[in-house]
Amino acid sequence: MLLTIDIGNTNTVLGVFEGDKLVHSWRIKTDARNTADELMLTFKGLLQEVPITGIAGCSTVPAALHELRTMLSRYWPVLPTVLVEPGIKTGVALLFDNPKEVGADRIVNTLAAHHLVTGPAIVVDFGTSTNFDVVSGKGEFLGGALAPGIEISLDALAARAAQLRKVELVKPRSAIGKNTVEALQSGILYGFAGQVDGLVRRIAAELVPPDPDSVEVIATGGLASLVVEHCQTVDRHEPDLTLLGLRLIFERNT
């Protein structure tokens, strides 16, 4: 079975594939201070008796990537391993001013999106930041947009406004909040949904001017489930998009 590892700034997602089917997945918090030995203890506890035959991983956290690499060489030295970094075959052309600035997760998501759809696409990744990754019909990464994520925005609001606090992110009774909690819920949920719809429409109009509606929009990331039902432009929700991309990259390199 293939173990896929996506280490983000906030969460780490693990997935186990049997062939092309995702059979297990876990989401845990990312701690960049964890050592290779601590990572292995966590992974072993989750995987237990799952027979791992290969590993594919990516990370946007340099310190965590270093410890992951150390863990793999120490505890799984003989397993085929692919980490998304320079020199790895992804099949994704990076049409970006400085390709070195493109996060590994955005490359992986681009590959997965092109695998799922036949034409141009926009991946909206709801994580620590909200990433809008633009994919051409040929599977090229064209660029995109970055915005503060939902939790970052909520934390900043609670920290800077004396009478506001963090609230549970659930749908309020109406868009017109009748109390502070509902007002915050409305502003966060509907505000981010509006941000997504506005940016997606603007990007799609630039990507395919004659037919912006032909652009498929895929939502992913840990916080996507909170917002996608309120978005008008999202076509499909793929919570395991990055894990799928890691599987595809592993197959290309082994």
C-alpha positions in Angstrom: 0.0 0.0 0.0 1.1 3.5 -0.8 1.4 6.0 2.1 0.9 9.7 1.1 1.9 12.5 3.4 0.9 16.2 3.0 2.4 18.4 5.6 0.9 21.8 5.6 1.3 24.8 7.9 -1.7 23.9 10.0 -2.5 20.3 9.4 -0.8 17.1 8.2 -2.9 14.7 6.2 -2.0 11.1 5.7 -3.6 8.8 3.2 -3.1 5.1 2.3 -3.9 3.9 -1.2 -4.5 0.4 -2.3 -4.1 0.7 -6.0 -5.9 3.8 -7.1 -8.4 3.7 -4.1 -7.9 5.7 -1.0 -8.7 3.3 1.8 -7.5 5.2 4.9 -6.9 8.9 5.7 -6.0 10.9 8.9 -5.7 14.6 9.7 -3.5 15.7 12.5 -2.0 19.1 13.5 1.4 20.1 12.2 4.1 20.9 14.7 7.3 22.1 13.0 9.2 21.3 16.2 8.5 17.6 16.0 11.6 15.5 15.5 11.9 12.6 13.1 11.4 10.2 16.1 8.3 11.9 17.2 6.9 11.9 13.7 7.5 8.1 13.5 5.7 7.5 16.8 2.7 9.4 15.5 2.7 7.7 12.1 3.2 4.2 13.6 0.3 4.8 16.0 -2.0 5.7 13.1 -0.8 3.1 10.6 -0.5 0.2 13.1 -0.4 -3.0 11.0 -1.0 -1.3 7.6 1.6 -2.9 5.2 3.3 0.1 3.6 5.1 -0.6 0.3 5.9 3.0 -0.9 5.7 6.6 0.3 5.0 9.9 -1.4 5.1 13.2 0.4 5.2 17.0 0.2 5.5 19.8 2.6 5.3 23.6 2.7 7.1 23.7 6.0 10.9 23.4 5.5 11.7 22.3 9.0 9.0 19.6 8.9 10.2 18.4 5.5 13.7 18.0 6.9 12.5 15.9 9.7 10.3 13.9 7.4 13.3 13.1 5.2 15.3 12.1 8.3 12.4 9.9 9.5 12.1 8.1 6.1 15.8 7.4 5.8 16.0 6.1 9.4 12.9 4.0 9.7 11.9 3.1 6.1 15.2 3.2 4.3 14.4 0.4 1.8 10.9 1.6 0.7 10.5 3.4 -2.6 10.1 7.1 -1.6 9.2 10.2 -3.5 9.3 13.7 -2.0 8.0 16.5 -4.1 11.1 18.8 -4.6 13.4 19.9 -7.4 14.3 17.0 -9.7 11.1 15.1 -9.2 9.1 14.4 -12.4 5.6 15.9 -12.0 4.6 16.6 -15.6 3.4 20.1 -14.5 4.9 23.0 -16.4 5.2 26.0 -14.1 4.4 29.2 -16.2 5.4 31.4 -13.3 7.9 34.3 -13.1 10.0 32.3 -10.5 9.0 28.6 -10.5 11.0 28.1 -7.2 8.4 30.2 -5.4 5.6 27.7 -6.2 4.7 25.6 -3.2 4.8 21.8 -3.6 1.2 21.5 -2.6 0.1 23.8 -5.5 2.1 21.7 -8.0 0.5 18.5 -6.7 -3.0 20.0 -6.8 -2.4 21.1 -10.3 -1.5 17.6 -11.4 -4.5 16.1 -9.6 -6.9 18.6 -11.1 -5.7 18.0 -14.6 -6.2 14.3 -13.9 -9.8 14.8 -12.9 -11.0 17.3 -15.6 -10.3 17.6 -19.3 -10.3 21.4 -19.6 -9.0 24.4 -17.7 -9.6 24.4 -14.0 -9.3 26.5 -10.8 -8.3 24.8 -7.6 -9.5 26.6 -4.4 -7.5 25.2 -1.5 -8.9 26.3 1.9 -6.0 26.0 4.2 -3.8 28.3 6.3 -4.1 30.6 3.3 -6.8 30.3 0.7 -5.0 29.4 -2.6 -6.5 29.9 -6.0 -4.4 27.7 -8.4 -5.1 28.1 -12.1 -4.6 25.1 -14.4 -4.6 25.3 -18.2 -6.3 22.8 -20.4 -2.8 21.3 -21.0 -2.2 20.8 -17.2 0.1 23.8 -16.8 0.3 25.8 -13.6 -0.5 29.4 -14.7 -0.4 31.1 -11.4 -3.3 32.3 -9.3 -4.1 34.2 -6.1 -3.4 33.9 -2.4 -5.6 35.2 0.4 -5.6 35.0 4.2 -7.3 31.8 5.3 -10.5 31.5 7.4 -8.8 30.7 10.7 -6.1 33.3 10.3 -8.8 35.9 9.6 -10.9 34.8 12.6 -7.8 34.8 14.9 -6.8 38.3 13.8 -10.3 39.7 14.3 -10.5 38.2 17.8 -7.0 39.5 18.7 -7.5 43.0 17.4 -11.1 43.7 18.4 -11.7 43.9 22.1 -15.4 42.9 22.1 -15.1 40.1 19.5 -14.1 36.5 20.0 -13.6 33.2 18.2 -16.9 31.5 17.3 -18.0 28.1 16.0 -18.1 28.3 12.2 -21.6 27.1 11.5 -24.3 28.6 9.3 -26.2 31.4 11.1 -30.0 31.8 11.1 -29.7 34.5 8.4 -27.1 36.7 6.8 -28.3 39.5 9.0 -26.8 38.6 12.4 -29.0 39.3 15.4 -26.2 38.9 17.9 -22.4 39.1 17.8 -21.9 35.4 17.3 -24.3 35.2 14.4 -22.8 38.4 12.9 -19.3 36.9 13.0 -20.6 33.6 11.5 -22.3 35.5 8.7 -19.3 37.7 8.0 -16.8 34.8 7.9 -18.9 32.1 6.0 -20.7 34.3 3.6 -17.8 36.7 3.3 -15.4 34.0 2.3 -17.9 32.5 0.0 -18.3 35.8 -1.7 -14.5 36.2 -1.9 -14.3 32.8 -3.6 -17.0 33.6 -6.1 -15.6 37.0 -6.9 -12.1 35.8 -7.5 -13.2 32.7 -9.4 -15.3 34.7 -11.8 -12.5 37.3 -12.4 -9.9 34.6 -13.0 -12.2 32.5 -15.2 -12.9 35.5 -17.4 -9.2 36.0 -17.9 -8.5 32.3 -18.4 -11.2 31.6 -21.0 -12.7 35.0 -22.1 -15.1 33.5 -24.7 -16.5 31.0 -22.2 -15.7 31.5 -18.5 -18.3 28.9 -17.5 -16.2 26.2 -19.1 -13.6 26.5 -16.3 -14.2 23.8 -13.7 -13.7 24.9 -10.1 -12.5 22.3 -7.5 -12.5 23.0 -3.8 -10.2 21.2 -1.4 -8.4 21.7 1.9 -9.4 21.2 5.5 -11.8 24.1 5.7 -13.5 23.6 2.4 -16.5 21.8 3.8 -17.4 24.9 5.9 -17.7 27.2 2.8 -18.4 25.2 -0.4 -22.1 24.9 0.1 -22.3 28.7 0.2 -20.3 29.2 -3.0 -22.0 29.6 -6.3 -19.0 28.9 -8.5 -17.6 25.7 -7.0 -18.4 22.7 -9.2 -17.0 19.9 -7.1 -15.5 19.2 -3.6 -12.4 16.9 -3.6 -11.1 16.8 0.0 -8.3 14.3 -0.9 -7.1 16.2 -4.0 -3.5 16.6 -2.7 -3.3 12.9 -1.7 -4.4 11.9 -5.2 -1.7 14.2 -6.7 0.9 12.5 -4.6 -0.2 9.1 -5.8 0.1 10.2 -9.4 3.6 11.7 -8.8 4.7 8.5 -7.1 3.6 6.5 -10.1 5.5 8.8 -12.4 8.8 8.4 -10.5 8.9 4.7 -9.6 
